[in-house]
Amino acid sequence: MRVPNRAPPGPGSGGHHQVLFVLAKCVPFAIALLVLAIEFTPAHVLYTGPFLVATPALAAVTMGPAGTLAAAGLAVAVSVTTATYNQAWGSQQVYSNFLALFLVSLASVMTSRMARARSASELSQVRRIASAAQKVLLRPVPERLGPLRAASLYVAAEKGAQIGGDLYEAMETRYGIRMIVGDVRGKGLPAVRTAAAVLGAFREAVYYEDDLVDVIRHCEEAMRRDAAVPGAVDEEALVEGFVTAVVAQVPDGHVVEVVNRGHPPPLLLRDGKVQALMPSGPLPPLGLGEFIAGPPGTMDTYSFLPGDRLLLHTDGVNEARDSANAFFALPEAMEAMPDSGPRQFLDRLCQALVRHTGDRLADDVAMILADRRDEAGRPVR
């Protein structure tokens, strides 16, 4: 599921580039007001015509056709006002200014329209490529996985993006159903590359490693091999890069086995109440395995009965904040959801998350939901 047409990030998330862009959009209107101020003072002896002629061209650089027309209209209004105030009608200079303003405005609007159309075409192509990449890297989990009904969801925080640093996968193997949800530290292409390395290792290891700890160890080794390639990642990611991840396995029997490497614990919904599957001992994220003292990890086992619902998620869900800086109450939201299938449940949960944040997600969101069916393989819900 995607959240279409989300609002752009707020002012705090754009940094200096966004501030500079907003200031650049104000320049044409500031020039028009400056001309008006000059013409209404003794400094009106200065020739201000070229400044007004330049305003539509400057607007076309940072604004679309509508903004360019607005700048041109303001320039015309200022020209009419100053010509009337200075009693300059009938002079050749005034009519030359109007002609130049008309020609520049026409060219600016046409240029702005062409640039907007070209940008839209390029953006559409990039989104098609990103969508194809998402289907390869983050393919939807099957609706049926052995004794489970499942669904997955991914929402990138960046407007228009299709993929980011969160990852998920669920596969049926001879050892049972194996799932992973992870979150790569960082953003952009380096995060996507690390996510691809971890997912590739997981998809291979789940078929031949009988120990879930060894599965996640392969993921960590793949991440280190990828980081060792010269130029593969930047210096900051090489020094401070890591991936939080949780791997779950549903074998024969009414249990779920979990290995958690610094990730938010899975949530189990049973009889309308949510329980966090906390690890018996904390472990560092992938990439920080040298800080593990003793065995490379531990696997915890929890009951997973028919009718139970298991949610694996990234911290983009439980750490999402509203305008009052309050966290999204994920357990309470799960308990309040009406009875439905996995896909409908995730859709409604995502809608509740978007409402909580005011449609301004600060981090990527990835989730896998799995329902345990009854002994005959029928959905309990």
MITOR-316461 format. One record per residue (C-alpha): residue number from 1; residue in three letters; y, z, x. Coordinates in nm, 2 decimals, padded with zeros to 4 digits. Example, Ala and Ser with C-alpha at 12.3 -4.5 7.8 and 13.67 -1.06 7.14 Angstrom:
2
(r 1,"Ala",(-00.45,00.78,01.23)) (r 2,"Ser",(-00.11,00.71,01.37)) 
//
This chain:
381
(r 1,"Met",(00.00,00.00,00.00)) (r 2,"Arg",(00.35,-00.07,00.12)) (r 3,"Val",(00.68,00.07,00.00)) (r 4,"Pro",(00.90,-00.24,-00.06)) (r 5,"Asn",(01.27,-00.27,-00.01)) (r 6,"Arg",(01.33,00.08,00.12)) (r 7,"Ala",(01.69,00.18,00.20)) (r 8,"Pro",(01.80,00.15,00.56)) (r 9,"Pro",(01.80,00.46,00.78)) (r 10,"Gly",(02.09,00.70,00.74)) (r 11,"Pro",(02.38,00.72,00.98)) (r 12,"Gly",(02.21,00.98,01.19)) (r 13,"Ser",(01.92,00.75,01.28)) (r 14,"Gly",(02.11,00.44,01.39)) (r 15,"Gly",(02.28,00.59,01.70)) (r 16,"His",(02.58,00.44,01.87)) (r 17,"His",(02.48,00.08,01.79)) (r 18,"Gln",(02.51,00.14,01.42)) (r 19,"Val",(02.85,00.30,01.46)) (r 20,"Leu",(02.97,00.01,01.68)) (r 21,"Phe",(02.85,-00.23,01.42)) (r 22,"Val",(03.04,-00.06,01.14)) (r 23,"Leu",(03.35,-00.06,01.35)) (r 24,"Ala",(03.31,-00.43,01.42)) (r 25,"Lys",(03.30,-00.50,01.05)) (r 26,"Cys",(03.63,-00.32,01.00)) (r 27,"Val",(03.81,-00.52,01.27)) (r 28,"Pro",(03.91,-00.82,01.05)) (r 29,"Phe",(04.06,-00.59,00.78)) (r 30,"Ala",(04.23,-00.38,01.04)) (r 31,"Ile",(04.40,-00.69,01.18)) (r 32,"Ala",(04.52,-00.80,00.84)) (r 33,"Leu",(04.67,-00.45,00.77)) (r 34,"Leu",(04.83,-00.46,01.12)) (r 35,"Val",(05.00,-00.79,01.04)) (r 36,"Leu",(05.12,-00.65,00.71)) (r 37,"Ala",(05.27,-00.35,00.90)) (r 38,"Ile",(05.44,-00.58,01.15)) (r 39,"Glu",(05.59,-00.81,00.89)) (r 40,"Phe",(05.74,-00.52,00.70)) (r 41,"Thr",(05.92,-00.38,01.01)) (r 42,"Pro",(06.19,-00.51,01.24)) (r 43,"Ala",(05.90,-00.63,01.46)) (r 44,"His",(05.85,-00.92,01.21)) (r 45,"Val",(06.01,-01.15,01.46)) (r 46,"Leu",(05.66,-01.17,01.62)) (r 47,"Tyr",(05.46,-01.47,01.52)) (r 48,"Thr",(05.15,-01.32,01.34)) (r 49,"Gly",(05.00,-01.63,01.19)) (r 50,"Pro",(04.72,-01.68,01.45)) (r 51,"Phe",(04.60,-01.32,01.39)) (r 52,"Leu",(04.55,-01.39,01.02)) (r 53,"Val",(04.38,-01.72,01.08)) (r 54,"Ala",(04.13,-01.54,01.31)) (r 55,"Thr",(04.02,-01.28,01.05)) (r 56,"Pro",(03.77,-01.50,00.86)) (r 57,"Ala",(03.61,-01.61,01.19)) (r 58,"Leu",(03.57,-01.25,01.30)) (r 59,"Ala",(03.43,-01.15,00.97)) (r 60,"Ala",(03.17,-01.42,00.99)) (r 61,"Val",(03.03,-01.26,01.31)) (r 62,"Thr",(02.93,-00.93,01.15)) (r 63,"Met",(02.93,-01.00,00.77)) (r 64,"Gly",(02.77,-01.24,00.53)) (r 65,"Pro",(02.94,-01.50,00.32)) (r 66,"Ala",(03.07,-01.24,00.07)) (r 67,"Gly",(03.23,-01.04,00.35)) (r 68,"Thr",(03.38,-01.35,00.50)) (r 69,"Leu",(03.53,-01.46,00.17)) (r 70,"Ala",(03.67,-01.11,00.13)) (r 71,"Ala",(03.84,-01.12,00.47)) (r 72,"Ala",(03.98,-01.47,00.39)) (r 73,"Gly",(04.11,-01.36,00.06)) (r 74,"Leu",(04.28,-01.06,00.22)) (r 75,"Ala",(04.44,-01.29,00.48)) (r 76,"Val",(04.57,-01.52,00.21)) (r 77,"Ala",(04.71,-01.23,00.01)) (r 78,"Val",(04.89,-01.09,00.33)) (r 79,"Ser",(05.03,-01.44,00.40)) (r 80,"Val",(05.16,-01.48,00.05)) (r 81,"Thr",(05.31,-01.13,00.06)) (r 82,"Thr",(05.48,-01.17,00.39)) (r 83,"Ala",(05.61,-01.52,00.32)) (r 84,"Thr",(05.77,-01.39,00.00)) (r 85,"Tyr",(05.91,-01.08,00.16)) (r 86,"Asn",(06.06,-01.27,00.45)) (r 87,"Gln",(06.17,-01.56,00.23)) (r 88,"Ala",(05.99,-01.80,00.44)) (r 89,"Trp",(05.87,-02.04,00.17)) (r 90,"Gly",(05.96,-02.40,00.24)) (r 91,"Ser",(05.92,-02.37,00.62)) (r 92,"Gln",(05.67,-02.59,00.79)) (r 93,"Gln",(05.53,-02.29,00.98)) (r 94,"Val",(05.41,-02.12,00.65)) (r 95,"Tyr",(05.23,-02.43,00.53)) (r 96,"Ser",(05.07,-02.49,00.87)) (r 97,"Asn",(04.94,-02.13,00.86)) (r 98,"Phe",(04.79,-02.18,00.52)) (r 99,"Leu",(04.62,-02.50,00.62)) (r 100,"Ala",(04.48,-02.35,00.93)) (r 101,"Leu",(04.36,-02.04,00.73)) (r 102,"Phe",(04.19,-02.27,00.48)) (r 103,"Leu",(04.01,-02.47,00.74)) (r 104,"Val",(03.90,-02.17,00.94)) (r 105,"Ser",(03.78,-01.98,00.63)) (r 106,"Leu",(03.58,-02.28,00.51)) (r 107,"Ala",(03.41,-02.32,00.85)) (r 108,"Ser",(03.35,-01.94,00.87)) (r 109,"Val",(03.18,-01.92,00.53)) (r 110,"Met",(02.96,-02.22,00.61)) (r 111,"Thr",(02.87,-02.08,00.94)) (r 112,"Ser",(02.79,-01.74,00.79)) (r 113,"Arg",(02.57,-01.90,00.53)) (r 114,"Met",(02.38,-02.09,00.79)) (r 115,"Ala",(02.33,-01.79,01.01)) (r 116,"Arg",(02.22,-01.58,00.71)) (r 117,"Ala",(01.96,-01.85,00.61)) (r 118,"Arg",(01.84,-01.88,00.97)) (r 119,"Ser",(01.80,-01.50,01.00)) (r 120,"Ala",(01.62,-01.48,00.67)) (r 121,"Ser",(01.38,-01.75,00.79)) (r 122,"Glu",(01.31,-01.58,01.12)) (r 123,"Leu",(01.27,-01.24,00.95)) (r 124,"Ser",(01.02,-01.39,00.71)) (r 125,"Gln",(00.82,-01.54,01.00)) (r 126,"Val",(00.82,-01.21,01.19)) (r 127,"Arg",(00.70,-01.03,00.88)) (r 128,"Arg",(00.42,-01.28,00.83)) (r 129,"Ile",(00.31,-01.22,01.19)) (r 130,"Ala",(00.34,-00.85,01.15)) (r 131,"Ser",(00.14,-00.86,00.83)) (r 132,"Ala",(-00.14,-01.06,01.01)) (r 133,"Ala",(-00.14,-00.81,01.30)) (r 134,"Gln",(-00.16,-00.52,01.05)) (r 135,"Lys",(-00.47,-00.67,00.89)) (r 136,"Val",(-00.64,-00.68,01.23)) (r 137,"Leu",(-00.52,-00.35,01.37)) (r 138,"Leu",(-00.50,-00.14,01.05)) (r 139,"Arg",(-00.73,-00.30,00.80)) (r 140,"Pro",(-00.79,-00.13,00.46)) (r 141,"Val",(-01.09,00.09,00.45)) (r 142,"Pro",(-01.37,-00.02,00.22)) (r 143,"Glu",(-01.36,00.12,-00.13)) (r 144,"Arg",(-01.72,00.24,-00.10)) (r 145,"Leu",(-01.87,00.40,00.21)) (r 146,"Gly",(-02.21,00.54,00.15)) (r 147,"Pro",(-02.17,00.85,-00.06)) (r 148,"Leu",(-01.79,00.82,-00.06)) (r 149,"Arg",(-01.52,00.64,-00.24)) (r 150,"Ala",(-01.23,00.58,-00.01)) (r 151,"Ala",(-00.88,00.44,00.02)) (r 152,"Ser",(-00.62,00.41,00.29)) (r 153,"Leu",(-00.25,00.38,00.31)) (r 154,"Tyr",(00.01,00.30,00.58)) (r 155,"Val",(00.39,00.30,00.55)) (r 156,"Ala",(00.61,00.23,00.85)) (r 157,"Ala",(00.93,00.44,00.87)) (r 158,"Glu",(01.13,00.15,01.01)) (r 159,"Lys",(01.26,-00.08,00.73)) (r 160,"Gly",(01.09,-00.42,00.73)) (r 161,"Ala",(00.82,-00.30,00.98)) (r 162,"Gln",(00.45,-00.35,00.90)) (r 163,"Ile",(00.29,-00.16,01.19)) (r 164,"Gly",(00.39,00.13,01.41)) (r 165,"Gly",(00.24,00.42,01.60)) (r 166,"Asp",(00.01,00.57,01.34)) (r 167,"Leu",(-00.36,00.46,01.32)) (r 168,"Tyr",(-00.66,00.51,01.09)) (r 169,"Glu",(-01.01,00.37,01.04)) (r 170,"Ala",(-01.33,00.46,00.85)) (r 171,"Met",(-01.67,00.31,00.92)) (r 172,"Glu",(-02.03,00.35,00.80)) (r 173,"Thr",(-02.27,00.41,01.08)) (r 174,"Arg",(-02.63,00.53,01.13)) (r 175,"Tyr",(-02.48,00.88,01.20)) (r 176,"Gly",(-02.29,00.88,00.87)) (r 177,"Ile",(-01.94,00.79,00.77)) (r 178,"Arg",(-01.69,00.83,01.05)) (r 179,"Met",(-01.32,00.84,01.01)) (r 180,"Ile",(-01.02,00.87,01.24)) (r 181,"Val",(-00.65,00.93,01.17)) (r 182,"Gly",(-00.40,00.95,01.46)) (r 183,"Asp",(-00.04,00.95,01.56)) (r 184,"Val",(00.09,00.80,01.89)) (r 185,"Arg",(00.39,00.97,02.05)) (r 186,"Gly",(00.67,00.72,02.06)) (r 187,"Lys",(00.78,00.41,01.87)) (r 188,"Gly",(00.78,00.03,01.91)) (r 189,"Leu",(00.54,-00.20,02.08)) (r 190,"Pro",(00.41,00.06,02.34)) (r 191,"Ala",(00.30,00.28,02.05)) (r 192,"Val",(00.13,-00.01,01.88)) (r 193,"Arg",(-00.05,-00.10,02.21)) (r 194,"Thr",(-00.18,00.25,02.25)) (r 195,"Ala",(-00.29,00.26,01.89)) (r 196,"Ala",(-00.48,-00.06,01.94)) (r 197,"Ala",(-00.65,00.08,02.25)) (r 198,"Val",(-00.76,00.40,02.07)) (r 199,"Leu",(-00.88,00.21,01.76)) (r 200,"Gly",(-01.08,-00.04,01.97)) (r 201,"Ala",(-01.26,00.24,02.15)) (r 202,"Phe",(-01.33,00.42,01.82)) (r 203,"Arg",(-01.47,00.12,01.65)) (r 204,"Glu",(-01.71,00.06,01.94)) (r 205,"Ala",(-01.81,00.43,02.01)) (r 206,"Val",(-01.89,00.52,01.65)) (r 207,"Tyr",(-02.20,00.30,01.66)) (r 208,"Tyr",(-02.37,00.43,01.97)) (r 209,"Glu",(-02.24,00.79,02.04)) (r 210,"Asp",(-02.43,01.05,01.83)) (r 211,"Asp",(-02.19,01.33,01.93)) (r 212,"Leu",(-01.85,01.32,01.76)) (r 213,"Val",(-01.69,01.48,02.06)) (r 214,"Asp",(-01.81,01.19,02.27)) (r 215,"Val",(-01.65,00.95,02.03)) (r 216,"Ile",(-01.31,01.10,02.06)) (r 217,"Arg",(-01.36,01.12,02.44)) (r 218,"His",(-01.41,00.75,02.45)) (r 219,"Cys",(-01.08,00.71,02.27)) (r 220,"Glu",(-00.91,00.92,02.52)) (r 221,"Glu",(-01.06,00.73,02.81)) (r 222,"Ala",(-00.95,00.39,02.66)) (r 223,"Met",(-00.60,00.52,02.63)) (r 224,"Arg",(-00.59,00.62,02.99)) (r 225,"Arg",(-00.73,00.29,03.10)) (r 226,"Asp",(-00.47,00.11,02.91)) (r 227,"Ala",(-00.19,00.32,03.05)) (r 228,"Ala",(-00.32,00.25,03.41)) (r 229,"Val",(-00.25,-00.12,03.37)) (r 230,"Pro",(00.06,-00.20,03.58)) (r 231,"Gly",(00.35,-00.26,03.34)) (r 232,"Ala",(00.16,-00.19,03.03)) (r 233,"Val",(00.37,00.11,02.93)) (r 234,"Asp",(00.71,00.23,03.03)) (r 235,"Glu",(00.76,00.53,03.27)) (r 236,"Glu",(00.83,00.78,02.99)) (r 237,"Ala",(00.52,00.69,02.80)) (r 238,"Leu",(00.32,00.70,03.12)) (r 239,"Val",(00.43,01.06,03.20)) (r 240,"Glu",(00.46,01.21,02.85)) (r 241,"Gly",(00.25,00.98,02.63)) (r 242,"Phe",(-00.02,01.13,02.41)) (r 243,"Val",(-00.20,01.07,02.08)) (r 244,"Thr",(-00.28,01.34,01.82)) (r 245,"Ala",(-00.60,01.25,01.64)) (r 246,"Val",(-00.86,01.40,01.40)) (r 247,"Val",(-01.21,01.25,01.37)) (r 248,"Ala",(-01.43,01.33,01.07)) (r 249,"Gln",(-01.79,01.26,01.01)) (r 250,"Val",(-01.98,01.28,00.68)) (r 251,"Pro",(-02.35,01.29,00.77)) (r 252,"Asp",(-02.65,01.34,00.54)) (r 253,"Gly",(-02.60,01.66,00.35)) (r 254,"His",(-02.29,01.81,00.18)) (r 255,"Val",(-02.09,01.88,00.49)) (r 256,"Val",(-01.80,01.72,00.68)) (r 257,"Glu",(-01.78,01.75,01.06)) (r 258,"Val",(-01.44,01.75,01.23)) (r 259,"Val",(-01.30,01.73,01.58)) (r 260,"Asn",(-00.93,01.79,01.59)) (r 261,"Arg",(-00.71,01.70,01.89)) (r 262,"Gly",(-00.37,01.85,01.81)) (r 263,"His",(-00.34,01.68,01.47)) (r 264,"Pro",(-00.25,01.82,01.13)) (r 265,"Pro",(-00.58,01.96,00.97)) (r 266,"Pro",(-00.75,01.76,00.70)) (r 267,"Leu",(-00.70,01.89,00.35)) (r 268,"Leu",(-00.99,01.95,00.11)) (r 269,"Leu",(-00.92,01.94,-00.27)) (r 270,"Arg",(-01.19,02.13,-00.46)) (r 271,"Asp",(-01.16,02.24,-00.83)) (r 272,"Gly",(-00.78,02.19,-00.82)) (r 273,"Lys",(-00.72,02.39,-00.51)) (r 274,"Val",(-00.64,02.26,-00.16)) (r 275,"Gln",(-00.79,02.41,00.16)) (r 276,"Ala",(-00.68,02.32,00.51)) (r 277,"Leu",(-00.98,02.26,00.74)) (r 278,"Met",(-00.84,02.45,01.04)) (r 279,"Pro",(-01.01,02.40,01.38)) (r 280,"Ser",(-01.20,02.70,01.52)) (r 281,"Gly",(-01.01,02.65,01.85)) (r 282,"Pro",(-00.69,02.45,01.93)) (r 283,"Leu",(-00.73,02.14,02.15)) (r 284,"Pro",(-00.46,01.93,02.31)) (r 285,"Pro",(-00.39,01.57,02.20)) (r 286,"Leu",(-00.55,01.27,02.36)) (r 287,"Gly",(-00.40,01.20,02.69)) (r 288,"Leu",(-00.37,01.57,02.77)) (r 289,"Gly",(-00.74,01.64,02.82)) (r 290,"Glu",(-00.68,01.79,03.16)) (r 291,"Phe",(-00.55,02.10,02.99)) (r 292,"Ile",(-00.89,02.17,02.82)) (r 293,"Ala",(-01.06,02.46,02.99)) (r 294,"Gly",(-01.44,02.45,02.95)) (r 295,"Pro",(-01.62,02.21,02.72)) (r 296,"Pro",(-01.44,01.88,02.64)) (r 297,"Gly",(-01.41,01.98,02.27)) (r 298,"Thr",(-01.57,02.15,01.97)) (r 299,"Met",(-01.69,02.01,01.64)) (r 300,"Asp",(-01.64,02.22,01.33)) (r 301,"Thr",(-01.85,02.19,01.01)) (r 302,"Tyr",(-01.72,02.25,00.66)) (r 303,"Ser",(-01.88,02.21,00.32)) (r 304,"Phe",(-01.80,01.89,00.14)) (r 305,"Leu",(-01.95,01.90,-00.21)) (r 306,"Pro",(-01.98,01.64,-00.49)) (r 307,"Gly",(-01.64,01.62,-00.66)) (r 308,"Asp",(-01.45,01.72,-00.35)) (r 309,"Arg",(-01.16,01.51,-00.22)) (r 310,"Leu",(-01.08,01.49,00.15)) (r 311,"Leu",(-00.74,01.38,00.29)) (r 312,"Leu",(-00.68,01.29,00.65)) (r 313,"His",(-00.31,01.23,00.72)) (r 314,"Thr",(-00.04,01.21,00.99)) (r 315,"Asp",(00.25,01.45,01.02)) (r 316,"Gly",(00.48,01.19,00.87)) (r 317,"Val",(00.35,01.33,00.54)) (r 318,"Asn",(00.36,01.71,00.57)) (r 319,"Glu",(00.68,01.71,00.79)) (r 320,"Ala",(00.88,01.48,00.57)) (r 321,"Arg",(01.21,01.64,00.47)) (r 322,"Asp",(01.45,01.61,00.18)) (r 323,"Ser",(01.83,01.62,00.18)) (r 324,"Ala",(01.81,02.00,00.20)) (r 325,"Asn",(01.58,01.98,00.51)) (r 326,"Ala",(01.29,02.12,00.31)) (r 327,"Phe",(00.94,02.00,00.40)) (r 328,"Phe",(00.72,01.80,00.16)) (r 329,"Ala",(00.48,02.04,00.00)) (r 330,"Leu",(00.17,01.83,00.05)) (r 331,"Pro",(-00.10,02.08,-00.08)) (r 332,"Glu",(00.10,02.15,-00.39)) (r 333,"Ala",(00.16,01.78,-00.45)) (r 334,"Met",(-00.22,01.72,-00.42)) (r 335,"Glu",(-00.30,02.00,-00.67)) (r 336,"Ala",(-00.04,01.86,-00.92)) (r 337,"Met",(-00.18,01.50,-00.91)) (r 338,"Pro",(-00.36,01.39,-01.23)) (r 339,"Asp",(-00.73,01.31,-01.20)) (r 340,"Ser",(-00.77,00.95,-01.08)) (r 341,"Gly",(-00.95,00.73,-00.82)) (r 342,"Pro",(-00.86,00.73,-00.45)) (r 343,"Arg",(-00.63,00.43,-00.46)) (r 344,"Gln",(-00.43,00.56,-00.76)) (r 345,"Phe",(-00.42,00.91,-00.60)) (r 346,"Leu",(-00.27,00.78,-00.27)) (r 347,"Asp",(-00.03,00.56,-00.46)) (r 348,"Arg",(00.11,00.85,-00.66)) (r 349,"Leu",(00.11,01.08,-00.36)) (r 350,"Cys",(00.32,00.82,-00.17)) (r 351,"Gln",(00.56,00.78,-00.46)) (r 352,"Ala",(00.60,01.16,-00.46)) (r 353,"Leu",(00.67,01.15,-00.09)) (r 354,"Val",(00.93,00.88,-00.12)) (r 355,"Arg",(01.11,01.07,-00.40)) (r 356,"His",(01.11,01.38,-00.19)) (r 357,"Thr",(01.28,01.20,00.11)) (r 358,"Gly",(01.52,01.01,-00.10)) (r 359,"Asp",(01.35,00.69,00.01)) (r 360,"Arg",(01.43,00.76,00.37)) (r 361,"Leu",(01.12,00.82,00.57)) (r 362,"Ala",(01.18,00.95,00.92)) (r 363,"Asp",(00.83,00.89,01.05)) (r 364,"Asp",(00.54,00.66,00.99)) (r 365,"Val",(00.28,00.76,00.73)) (r 366,"Ala",(-00.10,00.70,00.75)) (r 367,"Met",(-00.36,00.85,00.52)) (r 368,"Ile",(-00.73,00.82,00.44)) (r 369,"Leu",(-00.87,00.97,00.12)) (r 370,"Ala",(-01.24,01.01,00.06)) (r 371,"Asp",(-01.42,01.14,-00.25)) (r 372,"Arg",(-01.77,01.27,-00.24)) (r 373,"Arg",(-01.98,01.12,-00.51)) (r 374,"Asp",(-02.28,01.29,-00.69)) (r 375,"Glu",(-02.64,01.26,-00.58)) (r 376,"Ala",(-02.70,00.94,-00.78)) (r 377,"Gly",(-02.41,00.77,-00.61)) (r 378,"Arg",(-02.18,00.79,-00.91)) (r 379,"Pro",(-01.82,00.90,-00.88)) (r 380,"Val",(-01.77,01.25,-01.01)) (r 381,"Arg",(-01.41,01.19,-01.10)) 
//
